[in-house]
């Protein structure tokens, strides 16, 4: 497949009923996942695992794009040796690439983080485009506690996200803009709402200031949740209502779609929250609301696979089911009875 413009790519990524698979785990992160199932994190095993996911029969029904890691972008299918970007494109699944270099300490703050990776990014994007990537992802990390986030942290990360997005578009690549408010902590859902609103306003202010084409980008935000250690956990309906409200306040309608991160939620909660938001908005949403999940799509498949070739079919069935349930949630048609 070929996609001819940034808005065309962006709209294809958030097509109703399809979402983006986040398979961009760094080698250290992938090693942690493999350790949990007793599999050595070798290059060959990582290739085999991604191959198991990408060659799942029918995957393209529910997956519009895949975020790859640098290593994975250069790998091939196990059976036929077809480079993953070419293989995915042939399925009408858009290949993407994680381009940030991770969160590092932000000077002038008490341990807050800023995402790095802007140096040399233009040259890397040119190479990634030649390798087949048509979108990219950059994740900023914001924490909540009594004194955080600071204005310094919010401003630095918003500015970096906008610079990244402008560089992507200059090189023909759609940016996924991911400002993640971490839900670790004891904060309430009201605290999460306030911080999410502040961060999204700052991000779109910077995107506008750096001439980013809103029609040619995707937003990947957190949902508005109670901190995972908060004594009062918000209901599915409360999460959906508060998340929709903050999006309406902050996200211009020119943005084609919003692909949520799961952020450590359980598989079932990530699906139920997305479903409830789409039920609230119905056919009146200015954007398509969909998913860009990592663990919330992969976990059942990883547990079933356990590094064994004889488990591939069962693992693929688990991945297919999870993707199908999230596809239904992106249309407001999911029920917990389907689990």
C-alpha positions as CSV (number, residue, x, y, z in Angstrom):
1,X,0.0,0.0,0.0
2,X,1.0,3.6,-0.5
3,X,-0.3,6.6,1.5
4,X,0.1,9.9,-0.3
5,X,-0.4,12.6,2.3
6,X,-0.1,13.2,6.0
7,X,-3.9,13.6,6.6
8,X,-4.5,10.5,4.5
9,X,-2.1,8.5,6.7
10,X,-3.5,9.9,9.9
11,X,-7.1,9.2,9.0
12,X,-6.1,5.6,8.0
13,X,-4.5,5.1,11.4
14,X,-7.7,6.0,13.3
15,X,-10.2,4.4,10.9
16,X,-13.3,3.4,12.7
17,X,-13.0,-0.1,14.2
18,X,-9.2,-0.3,13.9
19,X,-6.4,0.8,16.3
20,X,-2.6,0.9,16.6
21,X,-0.6,-1.9,18.1
22,X,2.3,-0.6,20.2
23,X,5.0,-3.1,19.7
24,X,7.9,-0.7,20.2
25,X,9.2,-2.0,23.5
26,X,12.9,-1.3,23.9
27,X,15.3,-4.2,24.4
28,X,15.4,-3.7,28.2
29,X,11.6,-3.5,28.4
30,X,11.2,-6.6,26.2
31,X,13.7,-8.4,28.4
32,X,11.5,-7.7,31.5
33,X,8.4,-9.1,29.6
34,X,10.3,-12.2,28.5
35,X,11.7,-12.7,32.0
36,X,8.1,-12.9,33.3
37,X,7.5,-16.0,31.0
38,X,11.0,-17.5,31.4
39,X,12.2,-16.7,27.8
40,X,15.7,-15.4,27.0
41,X,15.6,-12.0,25.4
42,X,17.8,-12.8,22.4
43,X,17.4,-11.0,19.0
44,X,16.0,-14.2,17.5
45,X,13.4,-14.6,20.2
46,X,12.3,-11.0,20.0
47,X,12.0,-11.5,16.2
48,X,9.9,-14.7,16.7
49,X,7.6,-12.9,19.2
50,X,6.9,-10.0,16.9
51,X,6.5,-12.4,14.0
52,X,3.9,-14.3,16.0
53,X,1.9,-11.1,16.5
54,X,2.2,-9.6,13.0
55,X,1.4,-12.9,11.2
56,X,-1.8,-13.4,13.2
57,X,-4.5,-14.4,10.7
58,X,-7.0,-11.5,10.4
59,X,-5.0,-9.0,12.4
60,X,-5.5,-6.3,9.8
61,X,-9.3,-6.3,10.5
62,X,-8.6,-4.6,13.8
63,X,-5.0,-3.2,13.6
64,X,-4.4,-0.1,11.4
65,X,-0.8,0.5,12.3
66,X,2.1,-1.0,14.3
67,X,4.7,1.1,16.2
68,X,8.0,-0.7,15.8
69,X,11.3,-0.4,17.7
70,X,14.5,0.3,15.6
71,X,15.5,-3.3,15.8
72,X,12.1,-4.6,14.7
73,X,11.9,-2.2,11.8
74,X,14.9,-4.0,10.4
75,X,13.7,-7.5,11.1
76,X,11.8,-9.9,8.8
77,X,9.1,-12.6,9.0
78,X,10.4,-15.9,10.1
79,X,8.9,-18.0,7.4
80,X,9.4,-15.9,4.2
81,X,12.0,-13.4,5.2
82,X,9.9,-10.4,4.2
83,X,10.9,-7.2,6.0
84,X,8.3,-6.3,8.6
85,X,7.5,-2.9,7.1
86,X,6.9,-4.4,3.7
87,X,4.9,-7.3,5.2
88,X,2.7,-5.0,7.2
89,X,2.2,-2.6,4.3
90,X,1.0,-5.5,2.1
91,X,-1.7,-6.1,4.7
92,X,-2.8,-2.4,4.6
93,X,-1.3,-2.0,8.1
94,X,0.9,1.1,8.4
95,X,4.4,0.7,9.8
96,X,5.5,3.2,12.4
97,X,8.6,3.8,14.5
98,X,9.4,4.9,18.1
99,X,11.9,7.7,17.8
100,X,12.4,9.2,21.3
101,X,15.4,8.3,23.4
102,X,13.6,8.0,26.7
103,X,12.9,10.2,29.7
104,X,15.9,11.8,31.5
105,X,16.3,14.0,34.5
106,X,15.2,17.6,33.8
107,X,17.6,20.2,35.3
108,X,16.0,22.7,37.6
109,X,13.3,20.3,38.9
110,X,13.2,17.8,41.8
111,X,13.6,14.7,39.8
112,X,11.1,15.3,37.0
113,X,11.8,14.0,33.5
114,X,12.0,15.4,30.0
115,X,12.2,13.1,26.9
116,X,15.3,13.4,24.8
117,X,16.1,12.5,21.2
118,X,15.8,15.6,19.2
119,X,19.5,15.8,18.3
120,X,19.9,14.2,14.9
121,X,16.2,13.3,14.6
122,X,15.8,14.7,11.2
123,X,18.5,12.4,9.7
124,X,17.0,9.4,11.6
125,X,13.5,10.2,10.2
126,X,14.8,10.3,6.7
127,X,16.3,6.8,7.2
128,X,13.2,5.5,8.8
129,X,11.1,6.8,5.9
130,X,13.3,4.9,3.5
131,X,12.9,1.8,5.6
132,X,9.1,2.1,5.2
133,X,7.9,3.9,8.3
134,X,5.1,6.3,7.7
135,X,4.4,7.5,11.3
136,X,6.4,7.9,14.4
137,X,5.9,8.1,18.2
138,X,7.4,10.3,20.9
139,X,6.4,9.8,24.6
140,X,6.6,12.4,27.2
141,X,6.2,11.4,30.9
142,X,4.4,13.6,33.5
143,X,4.1,12.6,37.1
144,X,1.5,13.8,39.7
145,X,2.2,14.4,43.4
146,X,1.8,17.3,45.9
147,X,4.3,19.5,44.0
148,X,4.3,18.0,40.5
149,X,4.1,18.5,37.7
150,X,6.0,21.8,37.7
151,X,5.4,24.4,35.0
152,X,9.0,23.8,33.9
153,X,8.4,20.1,33.3
154,X,5.1,20.7,31.4
155,X,6.6,23.4,29.2
156,X,9.8,21.5,28.4
157,X,7.9,18.3,27.4
158,X,5.3,20.2,25.4
159,X,8.0,22.1,23.5
160,X,9.9,18.9,22.8
161,X,6.7,17.1,21.5
162,X,6.0,20.0,19.2
163,X,9.6,20.1,17.8
164,X,9.4,16.4,17.2
165,X,6.1,16.6,15.5
166,X,7.3,19.4,13.2
167,X,10.4,17.4,12.2
168,X,8.2,14.4,11.5
169,X,5.9,16.3,9.2
170,X,8.9,17.9,7.4
171,X,10.0,14.4,6.5
172,X,6.6,13.0,5.4
173,X,5.9,11.1,8.6
174,X,2.8,11.4,10.8
175,X,3.6,12.2,14.4
176,X,1.9,10.4,17.2
177,X,2.0,12.9,20.0
178,X,2.0,11.1,23.4
179,X,1.9,13.2,26.6
180,X,1.4,10.6,29.2
181,X,0.3,11.6,32.7
182,X,1.4,8.6,34.8
183,X,-1.3,7.1,37.0
184,X,1.1,5.8,39.6
185,X,0.3,7.4,43.0
186,X,-2.4,8.2,45.4
187,X,-3.9,11.2,43.5
188,X,-7.7,11.4,42.8
189,X,-9.4,11.4,39.5
190,X,-10.0,15.1,40.0
191,X,-6.2,15.7,40.3
192,X,-5.7,13.7,37.1
193,X,-8.3,15.8,35.3
194,X,-6.6,19.1,36.3
195,X,-3.2,18.0,35.2
196,X,-4.4,16.4,32.0
197,X,-6.1,19.6,31.0
198,X,-3.0,21.7,31.8
199,X,-0.7,19.4,29.8
200,X,-3.0,19.1,26.7
201,X,-3.5,22.9,26.6
202,X,0.3,23.4,26.7
203,X,0.9,20.7,24.1
204,X,-1.5,22.2,21.6
205,X,-0.2,25.7,22.3
206,X,3.3,24.5,21.3
207,X,2.0,22.5,18.3
208,X,0.3,25.6,17.0
209,X,3.3,27.7,17.6
210,X,5.5,25.4,15.6
211,X,3.2,25.2,12.6
212,X,2.3,21.5,13.1
213,X,-0.5,20.4,10.7
214,X,-3.2,19.2,13.1
215,X,-4.9,17.3,10.3
216,X,-1.7,15.3,9.9
217,X,-1.1,14.1,13.5
218,X,-2.5,11.7,16.1
219,X,-2.9,12.4,19.8
220,X,-2.0,9.5,22.1
221,X,-3.1,10.6,25.6
222,X,-3.8,8.9,28.9
223,X,-7.3,8.4,30.1
224,X,-8.3,10.4,33.1
225,X,-8.0,7.9,36.0
226,X,-7.7,7.7,39.7
227,X,-4.1,7.1,40.8
228,X,-3.6,3.4,41.1
229,X,-3.0,3.7,44.8
230,X,-5.9,6.1,45.5
231,X,-8.3,4.7,48.1
232,X,-11.3,5.8,45.9
233,X,-11.2,4.3,42.4
234,X,-13.4,6.0,39.8
235,X,-16.1,4.0,38.0
236,X,-15.9,3.2,34.3
237,X,-18.6,5.9,33.7
238,X,-16.7,8.5,35.7
239,X,-13.5,7.8,33.8
240,X,-15.3,8.0,30.5
241,X,-17.2,11.2,31.3
242,X,-14.1,13.1,32.7
243,X,-11.9,12.0,29.9
244,X,-14.4,13.1,27.2
245,X,-14.8,16.4,29.0
246,X,-11.1,17.2,29.1
247,X,-10.7,16.2,25.4
248,X,-13.6,18.5,24.4
249,X,-11.9,21.3,26.3
250,X,-8.4,20.8,24.8
251,X,-8.3,18.9,21.5
252,X,-9.1,20.8,18.3
253,X,-11.5,19.1,16.0
254,X,-9.0,19.3,13.2
255,X,-7.1,16.4,14.8
256,X,-8.3,13.2,13.0
257,X,-8.2,10.9,15.9
258,X,-7.2,10.1,19.5
259,X,-5.6,6.7,20.1
260,X,-5.4,6.1,23.8
261,X,-2.5,4.5,25.7
262,X,-3.5,1.9,28.2
263,X,-1.0,3.1,30.9
264,X,-0.9,0.0,33.0
265,X,-4.6,-0.6,33.2
266,X,-5.9,-4.2,33.1
267,X,-6.9,-5.5,29.7
268,X,-10.5,-5.4,30.6
269,X,-10.5,-1.9,32.1
270,X,-8.7,-0.4,29.1
271,X,-11.4,-1.9,26.8
272,X,-14.3,-0.9,29.0
273,X,-13.2,2.7,29.4
274,X,-12.7,3.1,25.6
275,X,-16.2,1.6,25.0
276,X,-17.9,3.9,27.5
277,X,-16.3,7.0,25.9
278,X,-17.5,6.0,22.5
279,X,-21.0,5.4,23.8
280,X,-21.0,8.9,25.3
281,X,-19.9,10.5,22.1
282,X,-21.9,8.3,19.7
283,X,-21.8,9.7,16.1
284,X,-21.2,13.3,17.3
285,X,-17.5,13.0,18.1
286,X,-15.2,15.4,16.3
287,X,-12.5,12.7,16.3
288,X,-12.3,8.9,16.1
289,X,-11.5,7.5,19.6
290,X,-9.5,4.3,19.3
291,X,-6.7,2.4,21.0
292,X,-2.9,2.3,20.8
293,X,-2.2,-0.3,23.4
294,X,0.9,-2.4,24.1
295,X,0.4,-4.6,27.1
296,X,-3.4,-4.4,26.9
297,X,-3.3,-6.0,23.5
298,X,-0.3,-8.3,23.9
299,X,-0.5,-9.7,27.4
300,X,-2.7,-12.7,26.8
301,X,-0.7,-13.6,23.7
302,X,2.6,-13.3,25.5
303,X,1.4,-15.5,28.3
304,X,0.1,-18.1,25.9
305,X,3.3,-18.1,23.7
306,X,6.0,-18.6,26.3
307,X,8.6,-18.8,23.6
308,X,7.4,-22.1,22.2
309,X,6.6,-22.6,18.5
310,X,3.8,-25.1,19.3
311,X,2.0,-22.3,21.2
312,X,2.0,-19.8,18.3
313,X,-1.6,-20.6,17.2
314,X,-3.1,-20.3,20.7
315,X,-1.2,-17.1,21.3
316,X,-2.4,-15.7,18.0
317,X,-6.0,-16.6,18.9
318,X,-5.5,-14.7,22.2
319,X,-4.1,-11.6,20.4
320,X,-6.9,-11.7,17.8
321,X,-9.6,-11.8,20.5
322,X,-8.1,-8.9,22.4
323,X,-7.8,-6.8,19.2
324,X,-11.4,-7.7,18.2
325,X,-12.8,-6.7,21.7
326,X,-11.0,-3.3,21.4
327,X,-12.2,-2.8,17.9
328,X,-15.8,-3.3,19.2
329,X,-15.0,-0.8,22.1
330,X,-13.9,1.7,19.5
331,X,-17.4,1.6,18.1
332,X,-19.2,1.5,21.5
333,X,-20.3,-2.1,20.9
334,X,-18.3,-3.9,23.6
335,X,-19.8,-5.8,26.5
336,X,-17.9,-7.4,29.4
337,X,-19.9,-10.5,28.7
338,X,-17.7,-10.9,25.6
339,X,-14.6,-11.5,27.8
